[in-house]
């Protein structure tokens, strides 16, 4: 009987993605370079959940104005936890989006869109649908940027080492 792949076989990639996104946003001053979009400004806002892997999952929830700057969040990283859910503030050009994201499924929630400009109901609906597509595309492009990097062993090795050093930065010796 062939072995059936686990349904969540690649779920770890979502946690690695959000952890990398935090690292990348911090080391680049918030502007993550995306080939198809240019610089995407990313901030972690109000809520950050970090979770350990394995059979027994333990999580740490940090609620703060800037949770990615909280020592509690950095300590959770140091003990091996990765980001499992986050509230993101994302800017592309003049557009500002706010959204929740779940690492395991990359499901978006609580999306706040830029102010609608159209006046008529039908136009507002069309504009809203366009903005929803746009924010989904932005997240997809950020994820694909990570996946392209992650699957290239030569490119990923120095990033992994820099990420590891970043996690340990400020740790008590």
N, C-alpha and C positions, 0 to 999 in steps of 0.2 A: 504494500500500500504506500503510495507516495506521501511524503510529508507535506501537509498543507501549511502554507506560510501564515504566520500570525497576522490577524487583521491590523494590528498596530505595529507591525514590524518596523515601519519607518517613522513612527510617531516621535521618536527621539529627535528627529531632524527639526521638528517645529520648535522644540525646547532649545536646541542648539541655535536655530535661526534667531529666536528672540534674544537669546543671550549674546550672540554675535552682534545683533542689531544694537543692543545696549552698548557693547564695547565699541563698535564702529562709530556710533553717534558721539560717544564721549571722546574718542581719540581724534575725530575729525571736526570737533567743534559743532556737532549736530548736523552737518551736511554730508549725507551718505551719497556717494556717487553711484548713479544708476545709468548704465549705458544708454538706454532708450529714453530716459527722462531728464538726464543731467542731475544736478544736485537736488536731493530730496532731504528736506530738513525734518529731523526726527527728534522728538523729546518724549520721555516717559513721564506721564502725568498722573497724579493722585493715587494710583493703585498699582501695585506690582506684587505678583504671587510667584514665589520660587518654590520648586518642588524637587525632592530627591527621587531618584529612579528606583527600580527594584520592586520586589514583592510588597514591601511595606512602604507606602508613600507618606512622606512627612512634608508639610508645606509651611512656609513662612509668608505671611501677608504683611506688606508694608504699605500703610496709607499715609501719605504726606503730600505736600505741595510738589515736591520733587523727590519721589521715592528712590530714584536711581542714585541719588546723592547720599542717601541714608546709610549710616554705618551698619545697621541691621541687615540691609540688602547685601552689602559687600561681604559681611560675615557669612550670610547664607551661601553666597557663591563660594567662599573659601572652604566650606564644609561639603562642597560638591553638588549643591542644588543648582538647578537651571530654571530659567524663567518659564513658567507654564501659562500665565495669563498676565496681560498688561493693558494699561490704558495708554494709548499713543496719541500724540499731537503730531500731525504730519502736514507739512507745507510743501507745495510744489508751485513755483511761481507765485502768483497772488492768491492762490487758493489754499484755504486752511481747513483741515479735516480733524476731527477728534473721533477716536474709535477704541472699542475694546477688542482684544484679539485673544483667542484661545490657541495655544501652541499645538495641542494635539490634533486639532481639526482645521486650524487656520480660519475658524469661523469668526466673522466680524459681528460685533454687537454694539448697541448704543451709539450708532454712528451719528455724528453731528456734521452736517454739511455746511458749506459756505452759504452765505445769504443768497437767496434766489432773487434774480433780477427781473424776470418776466412778470407781466401784469395779469394776463389772462390765465384762468384756471388750467386750460389745456396746455398752454405754454409752460406754466409753472410745473405741471406734472412731467412734461417732457424734459425740462431742465433738471428736475429732481432725479429722474431716472438716469439721465446722462451723468450727473454727479455721483450717483451710486456706482455706476459702471466705472467711472474714473477712479474712485477710491479703491474699488476692488482691483483694478488694473495696477494701481500704485503698489498695493500690497503684493500682488503677484510678481511684479517686476523686482521689488525688494527681495522677495523670496528666491526668485530665479537668479538674481545676482549672487546671493548666498550659495545656492545649489551649484552654480557654475564654479565658484571658488572652492567649495567643499569637495567636489568630485575630482578636482585637479590636485593630486597629491603633492606635486612640486610647489604649487601656489599656496596650498592650504598649510603646509608644514610651518613656514615662518609666521603665518597668521595665528595658527594654533599656539605657537610658542609665545607670541606677543600677547595673545589672549590670556594664556596661563600666567604670564608675568603681571598683566593688568589685574587679574583676580588676586594675586598675592601681594600686590602693591599696598603698602600701608599695614600689612600684617605684622603683629608683634613677633619678634625673633625669639 
